Amino acid sequence: MNRLFFVSFAVALCFIGGQALKCYDCTGLWSLCLTSQTTCTGTDQCFSGVGKAVGFVDVIMRGCLTVDKCNKTEQVTLPGSSSTNLYNMTKTCCTSDLCNSALGHPHVSTIMTTLAAIASLMSVKFLV
């Protein structure tokens, strides 16, 4: 009975770790950003973006981003004008749940991976 429990637990942890990535989502100025949580689709990653508009206004963004746009700086222009640059936004990506926070939240997927490894080792011990 114990073997069945540990094997089931190890398998469940592996599936839990494979869920879609959860990220913080917000757009704001300075440190004022109403943050919510969002679930990314496909192979999107979490990102934190920082820019400076008019030379002194910090613009921050968080959310999901396609991999090809990660770790790059893009020009944000005035809508309807491709030549008027408002600010440059540097977007830095990360790949664990809720990793794009300025706060020190633990990385859930790292914890889940560790628990899955421990459970697998324990189940192997019981099976042998």
Backbone as JSON, one array per atom type, in Angstrom:
{
  "sequence": "MNRLFFVSFAVALCFIGGQALKCYDCTGLWSLCLTSQTTCTGTDQCFSGVGKAVGFVDVIMRGCLTVDKCNKTEQVTLPGSSSTNLYNMTKTCCTSDLCNSALGHPHVSTIMTTLAAIASLMSVKFLV",
  "N": [[0.82, -1.2, 0.0], [1.95, 1.25, 0.8], [3.89, 1.53, -1.16], [2.38, 1.92, -3.5], [1.17, 4.37, -2.88], [3.42, 6.16, -2.75], [4.5, 5.92, -5.36], [2.32, 6.88, -6.88], [2.2, 9.46, -5.86], [4.68, 10.5, -6.72], [4.36, 10.39, -9.52], [2.19, 12.15, -9.83], [3.35, 14.59, -8.99], [5.17, 15.03, -11.03], [3.45, 15.58, -13.19], [2.18, 17.86, -12.25], [4.26, 19.71, -12.28], [4.43, 20.18, -14.99], [2.56, 22.0, -15.85], [1.06, 24.94, -17.4], [2.91, 28.0, -17.54], [2.8, 30.39, -14.94], [2.51, 33.85, -14.52], [3.29, 37.16, -13.27], [1.36, 40.04, -14.1], [1.29, 43.26, -15.36], [1.17, 46.82, -16.07], [2.75, 49.85, -15.65], [3.76, 52.99, -14.06], [6.74, 54.22, -12.59], [6.98, 52.73, -9.48], [4.38, 52.01, -9.33], [2.14, 49.74, -10.01], [-0.54, 47.87, -10.82], [-0.8, 44.72, -10.0], [-1.6, 41.55, -11.33], [-2.26, 38.02, -11.74], [-1.41, 35.88, -14.45], [-1.86, 33.27, -16.87], [0.39, 31.84, -19.0], [0.46, 31.02, -22.53], [1.24, 28.31, -24.72], [4.64, 28.29, -25.54], [5.39, 30.57, -24.25], [7.17, 32.83, -22.08], [7.71, 34.22, -18.78], [8.1, 37.74, -18.29], [9.91, 40.7, -17.32], [9.78, 44.09, -17.8], [11.55, 47.12, -18.31], [11.63, 50.55, -18.78], [12.42, 53.97, -19.73], [10.7, 56.83, -19.96], [10.62, 60.01, -21.51], [13.02, 60.61, -20.43], [13.01, 60.53, -17.61], [10.79, 59.24, -16.42], [10.0, 56.22, -15.12], [8.95, 53.33, -16.73], [7.22, 50.38, -16.28], [6.69, 46.94, -16.98], [5.1, 43.76, -16.82], [4.53, 40.32, -17.58], [3.5, 37.83, -20.0], [5.54, 36.59, -22.67], [6.58, 35.97, -26.02], [9.21, 33.72, -26.86], [11.06, 34.58, -28.8], [11.14, 37.33, -28.48], [12.32, 37.78, -26.11], [14.7, 39.04, -23.72], [15.56, 41.35, -25.03], [15.82, 44.73, -26.29], [13.33, 46.99, -27.12], [11.97, 49.56, -29.21], [9.5, 51.78, -28.22], [7.0, 53.39, -29.79], [5.14, 56.39, -30.55], [1.68, 55.92, -30.93], [0.55, 55.41, -34.21], [2.66, 56.67, -35.33], [5.69, 55.9, -36.65], [8.11, 57.03, -36.27], [8.41, 58.58, -34.0], [9.91, 58.14, -31.13], [8.98, 57.02, -28.0], [10.01, 55.7, -25.72], [12.57, 53.33, -24.77], [12.23, 49.9, -24.17], [13.45, 47.41, -22.18], [13.22, 44.0, -22.1], [13.3, 41.34, -19.97], [13.45, 37.88, -19.62], [12.18, 34.98, -17.81], [11.84, 31.6, -16.54], [10.23, 30.25, -14.65], [7.39, 29.69, -12.47], [5.75, 32.68, -11.59], [8.09, 34.21, -11.58], [8.7, 36.74, -12.43], [8.63, 38.91, -10.67], [9.29, 41.81, -8.72], [9.46, 41.4, -6.13], [10.63, 39.03, -3.7], [9.49, 36.32, -4.35], [9.15, 32.8, -3.82], [10.25, 30.38, -6.2], [7.93, 28.46, -7.6], [7.96, 26.29, -9.41], [10.53, 25.29, -9.12], [10.48, 24.33, -6.51], [8.53, 22.34, -6.85], [9.85, 20.61, -8.63], [11.96, 19.74, -7.05], [10.54, 18.4, -5.0], [9.37, 16.39, -6.56], [11.65, 14.96, -7.35], [12.58, 14.0, -4.88], [10.39, 12.44, -4.09], [10.45, 10.52, -6.15], [12.9, 9.24, -5.65], [12.32, 8.14, -3.15], [10.23, 6.39, -3.83], [11.54, 4.59, -5.48], [13.22, 3.38, -3.64], [11.36, 2.05, -2.06], [10.33, 0.24, -3.89], [12.4, -1.48, -4.49]],
  "CA": [[0.0, 0.0, 0.0], [2.84, 2.41, 0.85], [4.54, 1.67, -2.46], [1.42, 2.5, -4.42], [1.02, 5.77, -2.52], [4.61, 6.92, -3.13], [4.58, 5.95, -6.82], [1.26, 7.78, -7.32], [2.62, 10.8, -5.47], [5.79, 10.9, -7.61], [3.79, 10.63, -10.86], [1.38, 13.36, -9.74], [4.24, 15.74, -8.93], [5.73, 15.24, -12.37], [2.44, 16.21, -14.01], [1.94, 19.2, -11.73], [5.36, 20.54, -12.74], [4.33, 20.43, -16.41], [1.47, 22.91, -16.15], [1.43, 26.2, -18.06], [3.64, 28.95, -16.71], [2.04, 31.5, -14.36], [3.34, 35.05, -14.44], [2.67, 38.41, -12.86], [0.99, 40.84, -15.26], [0.95, 44.65, -15.04], [1.82, 47.91, -16.77], [2.65, 51.0, -14.76], [4.8, 53.99, -13.99], [7.56, 54.14, -11.4], [6.72, 51.43, -8.84], [2.93, 51.87, -9.26], [1.73, 48.76, -11.01], [-1.56, 46.98, -10.27], [-0.35, 43.42, -10.46], [-2.47, 40.38, -11.27], [-1.57, 36.83, -12.24], [-1.91, 35.39, -15.73], [-1.28, 31.99, -17.3], [0.93, 31.95, -20.36], [0.07, 30.0, -23.48], [2.31, 27.75, -25.54], [6.0, 28.33, -25.01], [5.68, 31.9, -23.71], [7.89, 32.92, -20.82], [7.44, 35.41, -17.99], [9.07, 38.79, -18.52], [9.87, 41.98, -16.64], [10.28, 45.11, -18.7], [11.85, 48.41, -17.72], [11.96, 51.6, -19.73], [12.44, 55.32, -19.18], [10.06, 57.75, -20.89], [10.94, 61.43, -21.36], [14.28, 60.71, -19.7], [12.96, 60.39, -16.15], [9.63, 58.48, -15.96], [10.18, 54.78, -15.25], [7.81, 52.56, -17.22], [7.46, 48.97, -15.99], [5.72, 45.98, -17.5], [5.3, 42.34, -16.5], [3.54, 39.49, -18.26], [3.98, 36.72, -20.82], [6.18, 37.06, -23.88], [7.12, 34.91, -26.86], [10.64, 33.51, -26.63], [11.87, 35.35, -29.74], [11.2, 38.73, -28.05], [12.94, 37.81, -24.78], [16.04, 39.58, -23.49], [15.84, 42.32, -26.08], [15.33, 46.08, -26.08], [12.53, 47.43, -28.25], [11.54, 50.95, -29.2], [8.06, 52.0, -28.13], [6.76, 54.64, -30.5], [3.83, 57.02, -30.43], [0.73, 55.23, -31.82], [0.31, 56.07, -35.49], [3.9, 57.28, -35.84], [6.81, 54.97, -36.48], [9.36, 57.77, -36.11], [8.47, 59.26, -32.71], [10.25, 57.17, -30.08], [8.6, 57.43, -26.65], [11.01, 55.15, -24.8], [13.07, 51.98, -25.05], [11.83, 48.94, -23.14], [14.26, 46.19, -22.12], [12.4, 42.91, -21.55], [14.1, 40.22, -19.49], [12.57, 36.73, -19.41], [12.52, 33.93, -16.87], [11.08, 30.41, -16.93], [9.54, 29.54, -13.57], [6.15, 30.34, -12.07], [5.79, 33.95, -10.87], [9.48, 34.63, -11.45], [8.89, 38.09, -12.92], [8.24, 39.85, -9.65], [10.38, 42.52, -8.04], [9.48, 40.85, -4.77], [11.33, 37.75, -3.66], [8.62, 35.16, -4.22], [9.84, 31.55, -4.17], [9.92, 29.84, -7.51], [7.11, 27.29, -7.35], [8.35, 25.14, -10.22], [11.74, 24.74, -8.52], [10.04, 23.55, -5.35], [7.84, 21.15, -7.34], [10.86, 19.72, -9.19], [12.67, 19.15, -5.91], [9.64, 17.42, -4.37], [9.22, 15.24, -7.46], [12.88, 14.17, -7.28], [12.6, 13.31, -3.58], [9.36, 11.39, -4.14], [10.93, 9.46, -7.04], [13.93, 8.49, -4.93], [11.66, 7.37, -2.09], [9.46, 5.31, -4.43], [12.51, 3.59, -5.95], [13.68, 2.67, -2.45], [10.31, 1.14, -1.63], [10.12, -0.79, -4.9], [13.53, -2.42, -4.52]],
  "C": [[0.87, 1.26, 0.0], [3.52, 2.64, -0.49], [3.63, 2.36, -3.47], [1.24, 3.99, -4.15], [2.2, 6.6, -3.0], [4.78, 7.0, -4.65], [3.54, 6.92, -7.38], [1.63, 9.24, -7.03], [3.71, 11.33, -6.41], [5.27, 11.22, -9.01], [2.98, 11.92, -10.86], [2.25, 14.61, -9.71], [4.86, 16.05, -10.28], [4.73, 15.94, -13.28], [2.15, 17.63, -13.55], [3.01, 20.15, -12.22], [5.26, 20.91, -14.21], [3.2, 21.37, -16.8], [1.98, 24.17, -16.83], [2.04, 27.17, -17.05], [2.72, 30.07, -16.23], [2.98, 32.67, -14.15], [2.56, 36.2, -13.82], [2.44, 39.24, -14.11], [0.64, 42.25, -14.79], [1.67, 45.58, -16.0], [1.66, 49.13, -15.88], [3.82, 51.95, -14.86], [5.46, 53.95, -12.61], [7.34, 52.78, -10.75], [5.22, 51.19, -8.7], [2.45, 50.96, -10.38], [0.7, 47.83, -10.35], [-1.33, 45.59, -10.84], [-1.44, 42.36, -10.3], [-1.65, 39.19, -11.75], [-2.23, 36.39, -13.55], [-1.24, 34.06, -16.04], [-0.87, 32.12, -18.75], [0.41, 30.82, -21.24], [1.3, 29.51, -24.23], [3.66, 27.77, -24.85], [6.38, 29.71, -24.51], [6.4, 31.8, -22.38], [7.44, 34.17, -20.07], [8.49, 36.46, -18.34], [8.84, 39.96, -17.58], [10.48, 42.99, -17.6], [10.48, 46.42, -17.98], [12.24, 49.38, -18.82], [11.96, 52.95, -19.04], [11.89, 56.26, -20.24], [10.44, 59.18, -20.53], [12.18, 61.61, -20.49], [14.21, 60.54, -18.21], [11.78, 59.58, -15.62], [9.88, 57.0, -16.2], [8.88, 54.12, -15.68], [8.14, 51.1, -16.96], [6.33, 48.13, -16.56], [6.1, 44.59, -17.01], [4.22, 41.56, -17.24], [4.17, 38.31, -18.96], [4.51, 37.27, -22.14], [6.68, 35.87, -24.68], [8.64, 34.89, -26.74], [11.49, 34.39, -27.56], [11.98, 36.83, -29.38], [11.89, 38.89, -26.69], [14.34, 38.41, -24.82], [16.49, 40.51, -24.61], [15.31, 43.69, -25.65], [14.56, 46.5, -27.32], [12.17, 48.9, -28.09], [10.03, 51.0, -29.14], [7.8, 53.37, -28.72], [5.35, 55.15, -30.23], [2.87, 56.31, -31.39], [0.46, 56.05, -33.08], [1.55, 56.73, -36.08], [5.05, 56.33, -35.59], [8.13, 55.69, -36.23], [9.49, 58.48, -34.76], [8.67, 58.24, -31.6], [9.87, 57.73, -28.71], [9.62, 56.98, -25.62], [11.48, 53.81, -25.33], [12.71, 51.1, -23.88], [12.72, 47.71, -23.24], [13.45, 45.12, -21.41], [13.28, 41.71, -21.24], [13.18, 39.08, -19.12], [13.1, 35.77, -18.35], [11.53, 32.78, -17.07], [10.47, 29.62, -15.77], [8.32, 30.34, -13.13], [6.41, 31.58, -11.22], [7.2, 34.48, -10.65], [9.7, 36.08, -11.84], [8.4, 39.15, -11.94], [9.47, 40.56, -9.09], [10.5, 42.02, -6.61], [10.11, 39.47, -4.81], [10.42, 36.56, -3.42], [9.4, 33.89, -4.55], [9.38, 31.06, -5.52], [9.23, 28.5, -7.33], [7.59, 26.09, -8.14], [9.64, 24.51, -9.7], [11.4, 23.87, -7.32], [9.38, 22.25, -5.81], [8.84, 20.14, -7.92], [11.62, 19.01, -8.09], [11.81, 18.09, -5.22], [9.45, 16.19, -5.25], [10.45, 14.36, -7.42], [12.94, 13.38, -5.98], [11.59, 12.17, -3.59], [9.79, 10.23, -5.04], [11.97, 8.6, -6.35], [13.31, 7.6, -3.85], [10.88, 6.19, -2.69], [10.38, 4.2, -4.95], [12.99, 2.75, -4.77], [12.65, 1.65, -1.99], [10.07, 0.01, -2.62], [11.2, -1.84, -4.91], [13.52, -3.32, -3.34]]
}
